[in-house]
């Protein structure tokens, strides 16, 4: 009779399990990095509109609670708004903070104009 023994099958299952245990966290890390990248890209685009707002008004837009309010004030529209929320808050000392929260819970906060993470 030809076939695999139970020991051989258990070894194969163990190898696949080890590979999955290594690959899954790496995959999740890549997914999180890509989600953050989209948010950072949108926030960086917003910076251009904020600088234009500052040149026209003498100061940054320091408080806005959602994308609609930001769009109405500075004319910025996110490239992809699939349930992502954006908020601008006063960072103090002539700075402002932009927080973006993705639909999966990914949060990115950047302080401008020095472009550091909050």
Buried (B, 14 or more C-beta within 10 A) or exposed (E): EEEEEEEEEEEEEEEEEEEEEEEEEEEEEEEBEEBBEBBBBBBEEBBEBBBEBBEEEEEBBBEBEEBEBBBEBBEBBBEEBEEBBBBBBEBEEEBBBBBBBBEEEBEBBBBBBEEEEE
